[in-house]
């Protein structure tokens, strides 16, 4: 069974506070994420190996945008200091900052 059957995939946009490296201006920019949430139950027709994989599976997010343009100076810069993949079992809360995701 394909591991994509364990997840529901959805694209979300979340605002992230950024600082432009050129003009040092602080702004909020929308960043697109692909959110893959683990399904509540195992899909039909799963074997013993699929059950083991499903028990280890966790919800995760993958950042889709790599470049952001500054709102003031319009220069584009790369999101290098930020996570690309975030893993968690409780991904439903939009108020959670994706960059502090998993940090304690």
C-alpha positions as a Markdown table, in Angstrom:
| # | Residue | x | y | z |
|---|---|---|---|---|
| 1 | Unk | 0.0 | 0.0 | 0.0 |
| 2 | Unk | 1.2 | 3.5 | -0.9 |
| 3 | Unk | 2.1 | 5.6 | 2.2 |
| 4 | Unk | 0.2 | 8.6 | 0.8 |
| 5 | Unk | -3.0 | 6.6 | 1.6 |
| 6 | Unk | -2.2 | 7.2 | 5.3 |
| 7 | Unk | -2.6 | 11.0 | 5.0 |
| 8 | Unk | -5.0 | 13.7 | 3.8 |
| 9 | Unk | -3.1 | 16.4 | 2.0 |
| 10 | Unk | -4.1 | 20.0 | 1.9 |
| 11 | Unk | -2.4 | 23.3 | 0.9 |
| 12 | Unk | -2.5 | 26.1 | 3.5 |
| 13 | Unk | -1.2 | 29.6 | 3.7 |
| 14 | Unk | 0.1 | 31.0 | 6.9 |
| 15 | Unk | 1.5 | 34.4 | 7.8 |
| 16 | Unk | 5.1 | 34.5 | 9.0 |
| 17 | Unk | 7.0 | 37.5 | 10.4 |
| 18 | Unk | 10.2 | 38.2 | 8.4 |
| 19 | Unk | 13.0 | 40.7 | 8.4 |
| 20 | Unk | 14.3 | 41.8 | 5.0 |
| 21 | Unk | 18.1 | 41.3 | 4.8 |
| 22 | Unk | 18.4 | 44.3 | 2.4 |
| 23 | Unk | 16.4 | 47.1 | 4.0 |
| 24 | Unk | 16.0 | 45.5 | 7.5 |
| 25 | Unk | 12.3 | 46.2 | 7.3 |
| 26 | Unk | 10.0 | 43.8 | 9.3 |
| 27 | Unk | 6.8 | 42.5 | 7.7 |
| 28 | Unk | 4.4 | 39.6 | 7.6 |
| 29 | Unk | 4.4 | 37.5 | 4.5 |
| 30 | Unk | 2.1 | 34.6 | 3.4 |
| 31 | Unk | 4.0 | 31.3 | 3.1 |
| 32 | Unk | 2.4 | 28.3 | 1.5 |
| 33 | Unk | 2.6 | 24.9 | 3.3 |
| 34 | Unk | 1.5 | 21.4 | 2.2 |
| 35 | Unk | -0.1 | 20.0 | 5.3 |
| 36 | Unk | -0.3 | 16.2 | 5.5 |
| 37 | Unk | -2.5 | 15.0 | 8.4 |
| 38 | Unk | -2.5 | 11.4 | 9.5 |
| 39 | Unk | -5.9 | 9.7 | 9.0 |
| 40 | Unk | -7.8 | 8.5 | 12.0 |
| 41 | Unk | -7.9 | 4.9 | 10.9 |
| 42 | Unk | -6.0 | 2.6 | 8.6 |
| 43 | Unk | -7.3 | 2.4 | 5.0 |
| 44 | Unk | -9.0 | -0.8 | 4.0 |
| 45 | Unk | -7.0 | -3.7 | 2.6 |
| 46 | Unk | -4.0 | -3.0 | 4.7 |
| 47 | Unk | -1.6 | -5.8 | 5.7 |
| 48 | Unk | 0.5 | -6.4 | 8.8 |
| 49 | Unk | 3.4 | -4.4 | 7.3 |
| 50 | Unk | 1.1 | -1.5 | 6.5 |
| 51 | Unk | -0.2 | -1.5 | 10.1 |
| 52 | Unk | 3.3 | -1.1 | 11.4 |
| 53 | Unk | 4.0 | 1.8 | 9.0 |
| 54 | Unk | 0.7 | 3.4 | 10.0 |
| 55 | Unk | 1.4 | 3.2 | 13.7 |
| 56 | Unk | 4.8 | 5.0 | 13.1 |
| 57 | Unk | 3.3 | 7.7 | 10.8 |
| 58 | Unk | 3.0 | 11.2 | 12.0 |
| 59 | Unk | 1.4 | 14.4 | 10.6 |
| 60 | Unk | 3.8 | 16.8 | 8.9 |
| 61 | Unk | 4.1 | 20.1 | 7.0 |
| 62 | Unk | 6.3 | 20.9 | 4.0 |
| 63 | Unk | 7.0 | 24.5 | 3.0 |
| 64 | Unk | 6.3 | 25.1 | -0.6 |
| 65 | Unk | 7.6 | 28.7 | -0.9 |
| 66 | Unk | 11.4 | 29.2 | -1.0 |
| 67 | Unk | 11.5 | 32.9 | -2.0 |
| 68 | Unk | 9.7 | 35.9 | -0.6 |
| 69 | Unk | 9.7 | 39.5 | -1.8 |
| 70 | Unk | 10.0 | 42.3 | 0.6 |
| 71 | Unk | 7.0 | 44.6 | 0.8 |
| 72 | Unk | 9.1 | 47.8 | 1.0 |
| 73 | Unk | 12.1 | 47.4 | -1.3 |
| 74 | Unk | 10.7 | 44.5 | -3.4 |
| 75 | Unk | 13.9 | 42.5 | -3.3 |
| 76 | Unk | 13.5 | 38.8 | -3.2 |
| 77 | Unk | 15.2 | 36.7 | -0.6 |
| 78 | Unk | 15.4 | 33.1 | 0.3 |
| 79 | Unk | 13.8 | 31.6 | 3.5 |
| 80 | Unk | 17.1 | 29.9 | 4.6 |
| 81 | Unk | 16.8 | 30.2 | 8.4 |
| 82 | Unk | 13.5 | 28.5 | 8.5 |
| 83 | Unk | 12.4 | 24.9 | 8.7 |
| 84 | Unk | 11.3 | 23.1 | 5.5 |
| 85 | Unk | 9.6 | 20.1 | 7.0 |
| 86 | Unk | 7.8 | 20.2 | 10.4 |
| 87 | Unk | 6.5 | 17.0 | 12.1 |
| 88 | Unk | 3.7 | 16.9 | 14.7 |
| 89 | Unk | 0.5 | 15.0 | 15.6 |
| 90 | Unk | -1.6 | 18.1 | 16.3 |
| 91 | Unk | -1.5 | 20.2 | 13.1 |
| 92 | Unk | -4.9 | 21.7 | 13.2 |
| 93 | Unk | -4.3 | 24.9 | 15.1 |
| 94 | Unk | -3.8 | 27.9 | 12.7 |
| 95 | Unk | -2.7 | 30.2 | 15.6 |
| 96 | Unk | 0.5 | 28.1 | 16.0 |
| 97 | Unk | 3.5 | 29.8 | 14.5 |
| 98 | Unk | 5.0 | 27.3 | 12.0 |
| 99 | Unk | 8.6 | 28.5 | 12.7 |
| 100 | Unk | 8.3 | 27.8 | 16.5 |
| 101 | Unk | 6.7 | 24.5 | 15.7 |
| 102 | Unk | 8.2 | 21.8 | 17.9 |
| 103 | Unk | 10.5 | 24.2 | 19.8 |
| 104 | Unk | 10.1 | 24.1 | 23.5 |
